Amino acid sequence: MGTFNPQYPSSSFVGMQPFLGEIFPGDANFNKLQRSVRQSANLLQIAAENRKNQAEASKLQDWADKLMGRKYNNDSCGSKLSFIKTVDGPKLIAANFCRVRCCPMCTSRRSAMWRAKAFRAYPELEKLNLRYLLLTLTVRNVPIYRLREFIDNTLSPASHKFMMSFKYKLGRLYRGYLRSFECTQTKHWIYNSHPHLHYMIAVEPDYFEKKYMEQSEFKELWKRSLKADYDPIVSIEAVDYFERSPLEVLKYELKPADYVSDWHWFPEYALQVSGVQRISLAGVFRKHFNFLNRDGSLISSDYDDDNRNFFKGKSGKKAKIYNFEWLEKGNNKQYCLRGA
């Protein structure tokens, strides 16, 4: 763009194509995620070079290469994005995602997909006239290098025992759960981790009159299930509207800052949780959310290919495609419109 364009002042001022934020104002999340992808890949790379265990070093290197696209076209994860305009705002229809578990871009997309599809399932769940509980179960901090051992030997068995006991106590009033695993880096010692579980539990309305459990009862049940010699922190509340719960349960696996924390903690976390199931379903959630188990393309779209410049929806209407690519020019690093 050789001359200044008042329609796209920021990009034309530095001699670049229109920025993503100029075409779709307020959509800055992808810029942040792309920077995180590159920082995370750098941490994985450093960890791989300093790892003595060759198998682990090879795995870390493979993840770093996939995030940066070194095995393919040297296009980092999510460096190319295609959108269409809808009445609800921009809609992503194509992207080059790497699908690595520890990728901040792909993790964010998975969470967004789960939340979007959870809302789609709401009309069917609403017909059941159920009530919902929002539950968080925590444990003491765990050294990051022992996280997988703790998950396999303590957290998973304890959560299973807890839910079996809860189901037995409620009987027919229990209808299912949506559970997610979350972990954060601790502030006081960087090599610690704080794993915890978020639940959205479906119960019959009679639960509050016939089988209601106080917070202290949930806490005692979780303590027994853990076989803990300390009092774990447990949070429980009734949720009036289904729309709020998925946002809490499915928001993220790691806090965004933890993906770029340091080259010791983040790569070790990636190794520790490799293969660990993040989200699980039971009861009515499994029945109505079963289609969510497919990872797919991490893109929610009702559109089919028409040609290079337009997408055609199932209604037959065409929508213009806006293709963006991550470009770097000096200190300016942005998604820029291709072919402008």
C-alpha positions as semicolon CSV with decimal commas, in nm:
position;residue;x (nm);y (nm);z (nm)
1;M;0,000;0,000;0,000
2;G;0,203;0,288;-0,128
3;T;-0,017;0,583;-0,030
4;F;-0,195;0,675;0,288
5;N;-0,551;0,543;0,304
6;P;-0,776;0,717;0,563
7;Q;-0,999;0,409;0,566
8;Y;-0,707;0,202;0,698
9;P;-0,483;0,460;0,868
10;S;-0,278;0,232;1,094
11;S;-0,166;-0,014;0,827
12;S;-0,115;0,235;0,545
13;F;0,095;0,457;0,772
14;V;0,355;0,178;0,804
15;G;0,316;0,062;0,444
16;M;0,131;-0,263;0,513
17;Q;-0,195;-0,413;0,392
18;P;-0,511;-0,345;0,603
19;F;-0,494;-0,501;0,948
20;L;-0,742;-0,758;1,076
21;G;-0,853;-0,508;1,341
22;E;-0,926;-0,246;1,075
23;I;-1,154;-0,476;0,876
24;F;-1,314;-0,627;1,185
25;P;-1,278;-0,368;1,466
26;G;-1,231;-0,508;1,813
27;D;-1,113;-0,852;1,697
28;A;-0,764;-0,850;1,850
29;N;-0,765;-1,196;2,010
30;F;-0,600;-1,369;1,713
31;N;-0,310;-1,122;1,724
32;K;-0,247;-1,210;2,090
33;L;-0,277;-1,582;2,020
34;Q;-0,032;-1,565;1,728
35;R;0,226;-1,397;1,948
36;S;0,168;-1,664;2,213
37;V;0,215;-1,939;1,954
38;R;0,558;-1,804;1,865
39;Q;0,660;-1,754;2,228
40;S;0,539;-2,103;2,323
41;A;0,726;-2,259;2,031
42;N;1,042;-2,080;2,142
43;L;1,005;-2,218;2,497
44;L;0,951;-2,570;2,362
45;Q;1,257;-2,530;2,140
46;I;1,480;-2,419;2,430
47;A;1,351;-2,702;2,649
48;A;1,418;-2,958;2,373
49;E;1,776;-2,838;2,336
50;N;1,836;-2,868;2,711
51;R;1,653;-3,198;2,769
52;K;1,870;-3,498;2,857
53;N;1,597;-3,754;2,792
54;Q;1,612;-3,797;2,414
55;A;1,255;-3,925;2,380
56;E;1,120;-3,621;2,564
57;A;1,351;-3,387;2,373
58;S;1,227;-3,532;2,044
59;K;0,864;-3,483;2,146
60;L;0,923;-3,122;2,252
61;Q;1,107;-3,051;1,927
62;D;0,824;-3,204;1,726
63;W;0,568;-2,981;1,898
64;A;0,783;-2,671;1,845
65;D;0,820;-2,756;1,476
66;K;0,446;-2,807;1,434
67;L;0,360;-2,479;1,607
68;M;0,596;-2,295;1,373
69;G;0,505;-2,501;1,067
70;R;0,866;-2,607;1,005
71;K;0,757;-2,950;0,883
72;Y;0,524;-2,803;0,624
73;N;0,536;-2,456;0,464
74;N;0,701;-2,263;0,747
75;D;0,362;-2,112;0,828
76;S;0,309;-2,095;1,204
77;C;-0,016;-2,224;1,351
78;G;-0,301;-1,992;1,259
79;S;-0,082;-1,764;1,047
80;K;-0,344;-1,774;0,770
81;L;-0,708;-1,701;0,854
82;S;-1,016;-1,666;0,635
83;F;-1,332;-1,492;0,756
84;I;-1,673;-1,396;0,625
85;K;-1,895;-1,119;0,760
86;T;-2,218;-1,223;0,931
87;V;-2,486;-1,037;1,124
88;D;-2,317;-1,163;1,442
89;G;-1,973;-1,040;1,336
90;P;-1,676;-1,209;1,164
91;K;-1,692;-1,586;1,128
92;L;-1,381;-1,799;1,078
93;I;-1,420;-2,043;0,787
94;A;-1,062;-2,160;0,722
95;A;-0,723;-2,162;0,897
96;N;-0,398;-2,358;0,915
97;F;-0,418;-2,495;1,270
98;C;-0,153;-2,739;1,400
99;R;-0,385;-2,920;1,650
100;V;-0,107;-2,970;1,906
101;R;-0,240;-3,013;2,262
102;C;-0,009;-2,746;2,409
103;C;-0,068;-2,487;2,134
104;P;-0,235;-2,173;2,275
105;M;-0,409;-2,104;1,942
106;C;-0,559;-2,452;1,910
107;T;-0,648;-2,477;2,278
108;S;-0,836;-2,149;2,253
109;R;-1,020;-2,274;1,944
110;R;-1,116;-2,601;2,114
111;S;-1,260;-2,414;2,410
112;A;-1,452;-2,181;2,178
113;M;-1,589;-2,478;1,982
114;W;-1,704;-2,657;2,297
115;R;-1,875;-2,344;2,427
116;A;-2,045;-2,271;2,094
117;K;-2,175;-2,624;2,055
118;A;-2,277;-2,638;2,421
119;F;-2,508;-2,345;2,355
120;R;-2,649;-2,528;2,054
121;A;-2,742;-2,819;2,280
122;Y;-2,928;-2,591;2,521
123;P;-3,273;-2,615;2,352
124;E;-3,275;-2,993;2,395
125;L;-3,156;-2,977;2,755
126;E;-3,408;-2,705;2,834
127;K;-3,689;-2,948;2,752
128;L;-3,576;-3,170;3,041
129;N;-3,648;-2,895;3,297
130;L;-3,332;-2,970;3,496
131;R;-3,133;-2,760;3,743
132;Y;-2,757;-2,717;3,738
133;L;-2,479;-2,705;3,994
134;L;-2,141;-2,545;3,936
135;L;-1,874;-2,736;4,130
136;T;-1,497;-2,688;4,160
137;L;-1,278;-2,948;4,330
138;T;-0,923;-2,849;4,421
139;V;-0,617;-3,020;4,568
140;R;-0,287;-2,917;4,719
141;N;-0,021;-2,791;4,482
142;V;0,173;-3,061;4,300
143;P;0,534;-3,042;4,171
144;I;0,505;-3,003;3,795
145;Y;0,735;-3,301;3,728
146;R;0,496;-3,524;3,930
147;L;0,172;-3,398;3,777
148;R;0,106;-3,700;3,553
149;E;0,173;-3,941;3,838
150;F;-0,067;-3,744;4,058
151;I;-0,338;-3,738;3,791
152;D;-0,315;-4,113;3,726
153;N;-0,278;-4,231;4,086
154;T;-0,475;-3,975;4,286
155;L;-0,687;-3,721;4,098
156;S;-0,858;-3,955;3,850
157;P;-0,942;-4,230;4,104
158;A;-1,060;-3,971;4,357
159;S;-1,285;-3,791;4,109
160;H;-1,436;-4,124;4,003
161;K;-1,501;-4,225;4,364
162;F;-1,646;-3,882;4,443
163;M;-1,893;-3,892;4,155
164;M;-1,997;-4,252;4,224
165;S;-2,071;-4,158;4,587
166;F;-2,259;-3,847;4,478
167;K;-2,467;-4,044;4,227
168;Y;-2,548;-4,307;4,491
169;K;-2,663;-4,041;4,736
170;L;-2,886;-3,863;4,483
171;G;-3,022;-4,168;4,305
172;R;-3,270;-4,075;4,029
173;L;-3,219;-3,703;4,102
174;Y;-2,873;-3,714;3,943
175;R;-2,879;-3,667;3,562
176;G;-2,518;-3,623;3,449
177;Y;-2,216;-3,394;3,439
178;L;-1,981;-3,196;3,217
179;R;-1,627;-3,195;3,360
180;S;-1,308;-3,016;3,261
181;F;-0,948;-3,030;3,382
182;E;-0,764;-2,706;3,451
183;C;-0,415;-2,636;3,580
184;T;-0,231;-2,318;3,672
185;Q;0,127;-2,231;3,758
186;T;0,170;-2,130;4,121
187;K;0,314;-1,793;4,215
188;H;0,519;-1,892;4,518
189;W;0,724;-2,171;4,358
190;I;0,744;-2,181;3,981
191;Y;0,794;-2,558;3,966
192;N;0,459;-2,623;4,134
193;S;0,126;-2,673;3,960
194;H;-0,230;-2,632;4,083
195;P;-0,460;-2,885;3,913
196;H;-0,834;-2,871;3,974
197;L;-1,160;-2,995;3,826
198;H;-1,465;-2,797;3,715
199;Y;-1,805;-2,966;3,699
200;M;-2,144;-2,866;3,572
201;I;-2,384;-3,118;3,726
202;A;-2,742;-3,170;3,611
203;V;-2,998;-3,261;3,878
204;E;-3,374;-3,290;3,899
205;P;-3,550;-2,989;4,059
206;D;-3,646;-3,210;4,357
207;Y;-3,277;-3,223;4,456
208;F;-3,309;-2,894;4,645
209;E;-3,598;-3,026;4,856
210;K;-3,511;-3,393;4,903
211;K;-3,135;-3,449;4,870
212;Y;-2,977;-3,105;4,903
213;M;-2,611;-3,111;5,012
214;E;-2,440;-2,829;5,198
215;Q;-2,098;-2,704;5,090
216;S;-1,946;-2,875;5,394
217;E;-2,086;-3,210;5,276
218;F;-1,929;-3,170;4,932
219;K;-1,601;-3,081;5,101
220;E;-1,609;-3,385;5,329
221;L;-1,700;-3,618;5,042
222;W;-1,411;-3,485;4,831
223;K;-1,170;-3,516;5,123
224;R;-1,268;-3,880;5,177
225;S;-1,241;-3,954;4,807
226;L;-0,890;-3,803;4,798
227;K;-0,791;-3,980;5,120
228;A;-0,642;-3,643;5,212
229;D;-0,497;-3,540;5,547
230;Y;-0,589;-3,176;5,476
231;D;-0,910;-2,985;5,401
232;P;-0,935;-2,927;5,024
233;I;-1,111;-2,617;4,894
234;V;-1,446;-2,691;4,733
235;S;-1,677;-2,442;4,564
236;I;-2,041;-2,524;4,490
237;E;-2,331;-2,308;4,375
238;A;-2,664;-2,349;4,203
239;V;-2,684;-2,193;3,858
240;D;-3,013;-2,046;3,742
241;Y;-2,926;-2,022;3,376
242;F;-2,756;-2,285;3,165
243;E;-2,584;-2,019;2,957
244;R;-2,346;-1,923;3,237
245;S;-2,213;-2,268;3,330
246;P;-2,033;-2,369;3,008
247;L;-1,836;-2,044;3,017
248;E;-1,701;-2,137;3,360
249;V;-1,638;-2,504;3,292
250;L;-1,499;-2,474;2,939
251;K;-1,309;-2,145;2,955
252;Y;-0,950;-2,278;2,932
253;E;-0,707;-2,551;3,035
254;L;-0,420;-2,312;3,109
255;K;-0,427;-1,942;3,178
256;P;-0,292;-1,752;2,875
257;A;0,010;-1,630;3,073
258;D;0,114;-1,988;3,158
259;Y;0,178;-2,071;2,791
260;V;0,462;-1,820;2,786
261;S;0,576;-1,839;3,150
262;D;0,923;-1,995;3,121
263;W;1,102;-2,277;2,940
264;H;1,104;-2,502;3,248
265;W;0,738;-2,505;3,353
266;F;0,540;-2,487;3,029
267;P;0,728;-2,760;2,833
268;E;0,721;-2,986;3,139
269;Y;0,347;-2,931;3,170
270;A;0,302;-3,017;2,802
271;L;0,483;-3,348;2,856
272;Q;0,296;-3,428;3,177
273;V;-0,056;-3,383;3,035
274;S;0,007;-3,541;2,695
275;G;-0,274;-3,792;2,650
276;V;-0,474;-3,671;2,952
277;Q;-0,843;-3,620;2,875
278;R;-0,936;-3,260;2,933
279;I;-1,317;-3,277;2,902
280;S;-1,550;-3,563;2,988
281;L;-1,927;-3,610;2,974
282;A;-2,181;-3,829;3,151
283;G;-2,558;-3,877;3,156
284;V;-2,768;-3,622;2,968
285;F;-2,455;-3,432;2,863
286;R;-2,310;-3,737;2,693
287;K;-2,639;-3,794;2,514
288;H;-2,680;-3,439;2,385
289;F;-2,311;-3,344;2,349
290;N;-2,188;-3,665;2,189
291;F;-2,103;-3,486;1,865
292;L;-1,860;-3,264;2,062
293;N;-1,611;-3,547;2,100
294;R;-1,495;-3,494;1,742
295;D;-1,213;-3,242;1,730
296;G;-1,268;-3,172;1,361
297;S;-1,107;-2,871;1,202
298;L;-1,151;-2,638;1,503
299;I;-1,365;-2,425;1,273
300;S;-1,740;-2,387;1,313
301;S;-1,891;-2,329;0,971
302;D;-2,214;-2,404;0,788
303;Y;-2,056;-2,299;0,460
304;D;-1,932;-2,506;0,168
305;D;-1,664;-2,417;-0,086
306;D;-1,784;-2,223;-0,386
307;N;-1,479;-2,049;-0,526
308;R;-1,166;-1,873;-0,408
309;N;-1,333;-1,540;-0,329
310;F;-1,678;-1,641;-0,202
311;F;-1,837;-1,902;0,022
312;K;-2,190;-2,024;-0,034
313;G;-2,404;-2,117;0,263
314;K;-2,668;-2,388;0,276
315;S;-2,927;-2,120;0,200
316;G;-2,749;-2,052;-0,128
317;K;-2,636;-1,703;-0,028
318;K;-2,279;-1,605;-0,110
319;A;-2,045;-1,434;0,135
320;K;-1,720;-1,258;0,050
321;I;-1,406;-1,414;0,195
322;Y;-1,151;-1,199;0,376
323;N;-0,811;-1,373;0,379
324;F;-0,554;-1,260;0,634
325;E;-0,188;-1,354;0,679
326;W;0,051;-1,286;0,967
327;L;0,318;-1,044;0,846
328;E;0,615;-0,880;1,015
329;K;0,769;-0,552;0,904
330;G;1,016;-0,405;1,148
331;N;0,842;-0,376;1,484
332;N;0,499;-0,415;1,324
333;K;0,358;-0,766;1,355
334;Q;-0,003;-0,801;1,245
335;Y;-0,258;-1,004;1,053
336;C;-0,286;-0,825;0,718
337;L;-0,544;-0,861;0,443
338;R;-0,412;-1,056;0,146
339;G;-0,490;-0,935;-0,205
340;A;-0,603;-0,590;-0,093
